Amino acid sequence: MRAALDAAADAGGRGEVPVGAVVMRGAEVVAVAANAPRTLHDPTAHAEMLAIRRAAQALGRDRLDDCDLWVTLEPCAMCAGAIAHARIVRLYYAASDVKGGAVEHGARFFGQPTCHHRPEIYSGIGEREAADLLRGFFAARR
């Protein structure tokens, strides 16, 4: 989670919403990414999406069925869909997202009967630091 939090802080420093993600295969860091929708002019450039894309490229395959995803914020429905399609084994996330999250809030994507893959889910790891990054980012813009 440390690498994801560092990526999130970097994103916040660039004016992006501070969210970071890391794809791991065992103890190996396969890909690290941070939110970049504004930088890339791409509404799908969430940290999770970029990390999954980079990991798939690095490993040369579309299924990441031996990988885990660490992210600083509860994934949205789009990212949850990508996690399912990539066959991520375990999802670890720091802060919950009551408004935009789709894991334990909103759509609860992985609990739907039509969801074809459900990762193991662990939340709250690094929650305080991730939440502080987000609160500080949005407080500075109000």
Contact map, one row per residue, 1 for C-alpha under 8 A:
1111100000000000000001000000000000000000000000000000000000000000000001110000000000000000000000000000000000000000000000000000110000000000000000
1111110000000000000000000000000000000000000000000000000000000000000000000000000000000000000000000000000000000000000000000000000000000000000000
1111111000000000000111000000000100000000000000000000000000000000000000000000000000000000000000000000000000000000000000000000000000000000000000
1111111100000000001111000000000111000000000000000000000000000000000001110000000000000000000000000000000000000000000000000000000000000000000000
1111111110000000001110000000000000000000000000000000000000000000000000010000000000000000000000000000000000000000000000000000000011000000000000
0111111111000000000100000000000000000000000000000000000000000000000000000000000000000000000000000000000000000000000000000000000000000000000000
0011111111100000011110000000000111000000000000000000000000000000000000000000000000000000000000000000000000000000000000000000000000000000000000
0001111111110000111110000000000001100000000000000000000000000000000000010000000000000000000000000000000000000000000000000000000001001000000000
0000111111111000011100000000000000000000000000000000000000000000000000000000000000000000000000000000000000000000000000000000000000001000000000
0000011111111100010000000000000001000000000000000000000000000000000000000000000000000000000000000000000000000000000000000000000000000000000000
0000001111111111111100000000000001110000000000000000000000000000000000000000000000000000000000000000000000000000000000000000000000000000000000
0000000111111111111000000000000000000000000000000000000000000000000000000000000000000000000000000000000000000000000000000000000000001000100000
0000000011111111000000000000000000000000000000000000000000000000000000000000000000000000000000000000000000000000000000000000000000000000000000
0000000001111111000000000000000000000000000000000000000000000000000000000000000000000000000000000000000000000000000000000000000000000000000000
0000000000111111100000000000000000000000000000000000000000000000000000000000000000000000000000000000000000000000000000000000000000000000000000
0000000000111111110000000000000000111110000000000000000000000000000000000000000000000000000000000000000000000000000000000000000000000000000000
0000000100110011111000000000000000100000000000000000000000000000000000000000000000000000000000000000000000000000000000000000000000000100100000
0000001111110001111100000000000001100000000000000000000000000000000000000000000000000000000000000000000000000000000000000000000000001100100000
0001101110110000111110000000000001100000000001100000000000000000000000111000000000000000000000000000000000000000000000000000000001000000000000
0011111110100000011111000000000111100000000000110000000000000000000000111000000000000000000000000000000000000000000000000000000000000000000000
0011101100000000001111100000000111000000000000110010000000000000000011110000000000000000000000000000000000000000000000000000000000000000000000
1011000000000000000111110000111110000000000000010010000000000000000011100000000000000000000000000000000000000000000000000000000000000000000000
0000000000000000000011111000111100000000000000000011001000000000001111000000000000000000000000000000000000000000000000000000000000000000000000
0000000000000000000001111111111000000000000000000000000000000000001111000000000000000000000000000000000000000000000000000000000000000000000000
0000000000000000000000111111110000000000000000000000000000000000011100000000000000000000000000000000000000000000000000000000000000000000000000
0000000000000000000000011111000000000000000000000000000000000000011100000000000000000000000000000000000000000000000000000000000000000000000000
0000000000000000000000011111100000000000000000000000000000000000000000000000000000000000000000000000000000000000000000000000000000000000000000
0000000000000000000000011111110000000000000000000000000000000000000000000000000000000000000000000000000000000000000000000000000000000000000000
0000000000000000000001111011111100000000000000000000000000000000000000000000000000000000000000000000000000000000000000000000000000000000000000
0000000000000000000001111001111100000000000000000000011001000000000000000000000000000000000000000000000000000000000000000000000000000000000000
0000000000000000000001110000111110000000000000000011011001000000000000000000000000000000000000000000000000000000000000000000000000000000000000
0011001000000000000111100000111111000000000000000010010000000000000000000000000000000000000000000000000000000000000000000000000000000000000000
0001001000000000000111000000001111100000000000110110000000000000000000000000000000000000000000000000000000000000000000000000000000000000000000
0001001101100000011110000000000111110000000001110110000000000000000000000000000000000000000000000000000000000000000000000000000000000000000000
0000000100100001111100000000000011111000000011100100000000000000000000000000000000000000000000000000000000000000000000000000000000000000000000
0000000000100001000000000000000001111111110011100000000000000000000000000000000000000000000000000000000000000000000000000000000000000000000000
0000000000000001000000000000000000111111111111000000000000000000000000000000000000000000000000000000000000000000000000000000000000000000000000
0000000000000001000000000000000000011111111000000000000000000000000000000000000000000000000000000000000000000000000000000000000000000000000000
0000000000000001000000000000000000011111110000000000000000000000000000000000000000000000000000000000000000000000000000000000000000000000000000
0000000000000000000000000000000000011111110010000000000000000000000000000000000000000000000000000000000000000000000000000000000000000000000000
0000000000000000000000000000000000011111111000000000000000000000000000000000000000000000000000000000000000000000000000000000000000000000000000
0000000000000000000000000000000000011111111110000000000000000000000000000000000000000000000000000000000000000000000000000000000000000000000000
0000000000000000000000000000000000001100111111000000000000000000000000000000000000000000000000000000000000000000000000000000000000000000000000
0000000000000000000000000000000000001000011111001000000000000000000000000000000000000000000000000000000000000000000000000000000000000000000000
0000000000000000000000000000000000111001011111101100000000000000000000000000000000000000000000000000000000000000000000000000000000000000000000
0000000000000000001000000000000001111000001111111100000000000000000000000000001000000000000000000000000000000000000000000000000000000000000000
0000000000000000001110000000000011110000000011111110000000000000000000100000000000000000000000000000000000000000000000000000000000000000000000
0000000000000000000111000000000011000000000001111111000000000000000010100010001000000000000000000000000000000000000000000000000000000000000000
0000000000000000000000000000000000000000000111111111100000000000000000000000001001000000000000000000000000000000000000000000000000000000000000
0000000000000000000000000000000011100000000011111111110000000000000000000000000000000000000000000000000000000000000000000000000000000000000000
0000000000000000000011100000001111000000000000111111111000000000000000000000000000000000000000000000000000000000000000000000000000000000000000
0000000000000000000000100000001000000000000000011111111100000000000000000000000001100100000000000000000000000000000000000000000000000000000000
0000000000000000000000000000000000000000000000001111111110000000000000000000000000000000000000000000000000000000000000000000000000000000000000
0000000000000000000000000000011100000000000000000111111111000000000000000000000000000000000000000000000000000000000000000000000000000000000000
0000000000000000000000100000011000000000000000000011111111100001000000000000000000000000000000000000000000000000000000000000000000000000000000
0000000000000000000000000000000000000000000000000001111111111111000000000000000000000000000000000000000000000000000000000000000000000000000000
0000000000000000000000000000000000000000000000000000111111111100000000000000000000000000000000000000000000000000000000000000000000000000000000
0000000000000000000000000000011000000000000000000000011111110000000000000000000000000000000000000000000000000000000000000000000000000000000000
0000000000000000000000000000000000000000000000000000001111111000000000000000000000000000000000000000000000000000000000000000000000000000000000
0000000000000000000000000000000000000000000000000000000111111100000000000000000000000000000000000000000000000000000000000000000000000000000000
0000000000000000000000000000000000000000000000000000000110111111000000000000000000000000000000000000000000000000000000000000000000000000000000
0000000000000000000000000000000000000000000000000000000110011111000000000000000000000100000000000000000000000000000000000000000000000000000000
0000000000000000000000000000000000000000000000000000000100001111100000000000000000001111000000000000000000000000000000000000000000000000000000
0000000000000000000000000000000000000000000000000000001100001111111000000000000000000111100000000000000000000000000000000000000000000000000000
0000000000000000000000000000000000000000000000000000000000000011111000000000000000000111100000000000000000000000000000000000000000000000000000
0000000000000000000000001100000000000000000000000000000000000001111100000000000000000001100000000000000000000000000000000000000000000000000000
0000000000000000000000111100000000000000000000000000000000000001111110000000000000000001110000000000000000000000000000000000000000000000000000
0000000000000000000000111100000000000000000000000000000000000000011111000000000000000001111100000000000000000000000000000000000000000000000000
0000000000000000000011110000000000000000000000010000000000000000001111100000000000000001011100000000000000000000000000000000000000000000000000
1001000000000000000011110000000000000000000000000000000000000000000111110000000000000000001110000000000000000000000000000000000000000000000000
1001000000000000001111000000000000000000000000110000000000000000000011111110000000000000001111000000000000000000000000000000000000000000000000
1001100100000000001110000000000000000000000000000000000000000000000001111100000000000000000011100000000000000000000000000000011001000000000000
0000000000000000001100000000000000000000000000000000000000000000000000111110000000000000000011111000000000000000000000000000000001000000000000
0000000000000000000000000000000000000000000000000000000000000000000000111111000000000000000011111000111100000000000000000000000000000000000000
0000000000000000000000000000000000000000000000010000000000000000000000101111111100000000000000001001111000000000000000000000000000000000000000
0000000000000000000000000000000000000000000000000000000000000000000000000111111100000000000000000001111000000000000000000000000000000000000000
0000000000000000000000000000000000000000000000000000000000000000000000000011111110000000000000000000111000101000000000000000000000000000000000
0000000000000000000000000000000000000000000000000000000000000000000000000011111111000000000000000000000000000000000000000000000000000000000000
0000000000000000000000000000000000000000000001011000000000000000000000000011111111100000000000000000000000000000000000000000000000000000000000
0000000000000000000000000000000000000000000000000000000000000000000000000011111111110000000000000000011000001100000000000000000000000000000000
0000000000000000000000000000000000000000000000000000000000000000000000000000111111111000000000000000000000001000000000000000000000000000000000
0000000000000000000000000000000000000000000000001001000000000000000000000000011111111100000000000000000000000000000000000000000000000000000000
0000000000000000000000000000000000000000000000000001000000000000000000000000001111111111000000000000000000000000000000100000000000000000000000
0000000000000000000000000000000000000000000000000000000000000000000000000000000111111111000000000000000000000000001111100000000000000000000000
0000000000000000000000000000000000000000000000000000000000000010000000000000000011111111000000000000000000000000000010000000000000000000000000
0000000000000000000000000000000000000000000000000001000000000111100000000000000001111111000000000000000000000000000000000000000000000000000000
0000000000000000000000000000000000000000000000000000000000000011100000000000000000111111100000000000000000000000000011100000000000000000000000
0000000000000000000000000000000000000000000000000000000000000011111110000000000000111111111000000000000000000000000000100000000000000000000000
0000000000000000000000000000000000000000000000000000000000000001111100000000000000000011111000000000000000000000000000110000000000000000000000
0000000000000000000000000000000000000000000000000000000000000000001110000000000000000001111100000000000000000000000000111100000000000000000000
0000000000000000000000000000000000000000000000000000000000000000000111100000000000000001111110000000000000000000000000111100000000000000000000
0000000000000000000000000000000000000000000000000000000000000000000111100000000000000000011111000000000000000000000000001110100000000000000000
0000000000000000000000000000000000000000000000000000000000000000000001111100000000000000001111110000000000000000000000000111111000000000000000
0000000000000000000000000000000000000000000000000000000000000000000000111100000000000000000111110000000000000000000000000011111101000000000000
0000000000000000000000000000000000000000000000000000000000000000000000011100000000000000000011111000000000000000000000000011111101100000000000
0000000000000000000000000000000000000000000000000000000000000000000000001100000000000000000011111100100100000000000000000011001000000000000000
0000000000000000000000000000000000000000000000000000000000000000000000001110000000000000000000111111100010000000000000000000000000000000000000
0000000000000000000000000000000000000000000000000000000000000000000000000000000000000000000000011111100011000000000000000000000000000000000000
0000000000000000000000000000000000000000000000000000000000000000000000000000000000000000000000001111100011000000000000000000000000000000000000
0000000000000000000000000000000000000000000000000000000000000000000000000011000000000000000000001111110011000000000000000000000000000000000000
0000000000000000000000000000000000000000000000000000000000000000000000000111100000000000000000011111111111100000000000000000000000000000000000
0000000000000000000000000000000000000000000000000000000000000000000000000111100100000000000000000001111111111000000000000000000000000000000000
0000000000000000000000000000000000000000000000000000000000000000000000000111100100000000000000000000111111111100000000000000000000000000000000
0000000000000000000000000000000000000000000000000000000000000000000000000100000000000000000000010000111111010000000000000000000000000000000000
0000000000000000000000000000000000000000000000000000000000000000000000000000000000000000000000001111111111110000000000000000000000000000000000
0000000000000000000000000000000000000000000000000000000000000000000000000000000000000000000000000111111111110000000000000000000000000000000000
0000000000000000000000000000000000000000000000000000000000000000000000000000100000000000000000000000111011111000000000000000000000000000000000
0000000000000000000000000000000000000000000000000000000000000000000000000000000000000000000000000000011111111111000000000000000000000000000000
0000000000000000000000000000000000000000000000000000000000000000000000000000100110000000000000000000011000111111001000000000000000000000000000
0000000000000000000000000000000000000000000000000000000000000000000000000000000100000000000000000000001000011111001011100000000000000000000000
0000000000000000000000000000000000000000000000000000000000000000000000000000000000000000000000000000000000011111101001000000000000000000000000
0000000000000000000000000000000000000000000000000000000000000000000000000000000000000000000000000000000000011111111000000000000000000000000000
0000000000000000000000000000000000000000000000000000000000000000000000000000000000000000000000000000000000000011111100000000000000000000000000
0000000000000000000000000000000000000000000000000000000000000000000000000000000000000000000000000000000000000001111100000000000000000000000000
0000000000000000000000000000000000000000000000000000000000000000000000000000000000010000000000000000000000001111111111000000000000000000000000
0000000000000000000000000000000000000000000000000000000000000000000000000000000000010000000000000000000000000000111111000000000000000000000000
0000000000000000000000000000000000000000000000000000000000000000000000000000000000011010000000000000000000000100001111100000000000000000000000
0000000000000000000000000000000000000000000000000000000000000000000000000000000000010010000000000000000000000110001111110000000000000000000000
0000000000000000000000000000000000000000000000000000000000000000000000000000000000110011111000000000000000000100000011111000000000000000000000
0000000000000000000000000000000000000000000000000000000000000000000000000000000000000000111000000000000000000000000001111100000000000000000000
0000000000000000000000000000000000000000000000000000000000000000000000000000000000000000011100000000000000000000000000111110000000000000000000
0000000000000000000000000000000000000000000000000000000000000000000000000000000000000000011110000000000000000000000000011111100000000000000000
0000000000000000000000000000000000000000000000000000000000000000000000000000000000000000000111110000000000000000000000001111100000000000000000
0000000000000000000000000000000000000000000000000000000000000000000000000000000000000000000011110000000000000000000000000111111000000000000000
1000000000000000000000000000000000000000000000000000000000000000000000000000000000000000000111100000000000000000000000000111111000000000000000
1000000000000000000000000000000000000000000000000000000000000000000000010000000000000000000011100000000000000000000000000001111111000000000000
0000000000000000000000000000000000000000000000000000000000000000000000010000000000000000000011110000000000000000000000000001111111100000000000
0000000000000000000000000000000000000000000000000000000000000000000000000000000000000000000001100000000000000000000000000000011111110000000000
0000100000000000000000000000000000000000000000000000000000000000000000000000000000000000000000000000000000000000000000000000011111111000000000
0000100100000000001000000000000000000000000000000000000000000000000000011000000000000000000001100000000000000000000000000000011111111100000000
0000000000000000000000000000000000000000000000000000000000000000000000000000000000000000000000100000000000000000000000000000001111111110000000
0000000000000000000000000000000000000000000000000000000000000000000000000000000000000000000000000000000000000000000000000000000111111111000000
0000000110010000010000000000000000000000000000000000000000000000000000000000000000000000000000000000000000000000000000000000000011111111100000
0000000000000000110000000000000000000000000000000000000000000000000000000000000000000000000000000000000000000000000000000000000001111111110000
0000000000000000000000000000000000000000000000000000000000000000000000000000000000000000000000000000000000000000000000000000000000111111111000
0000000000000000000000000000000000000000000000000000000000000000000000000000000000000000000000000000000000000000000000000000000000011111111100
0000000000010000110000000000000000000000000000000000000000000000000000000000000000000000000000000000000000000000000000000000000000001111111110
0000000000000000000000000000000000000000000000000000000000000000000000000000000000000000000000000000000000000000000000000000000000000111111111
0000000000000000000000000000000000000000000000000000000000000000000000000000000000000000000000000000000000000000000000000000000000000011111111
0000000000000000000000000000000000000000000000000000000000000000000000000000000000000000000000000000000000000000000000000000000000000001111111
0000000000000000000000000000000000000000000000000000000000000000000000000000000000000000000000000000000000000000000000000000000000000000111111
0000000000000000000000000000000000000000000000000000000000000000000000000000000000000000000000000000000000000000000000000000000000000000011111
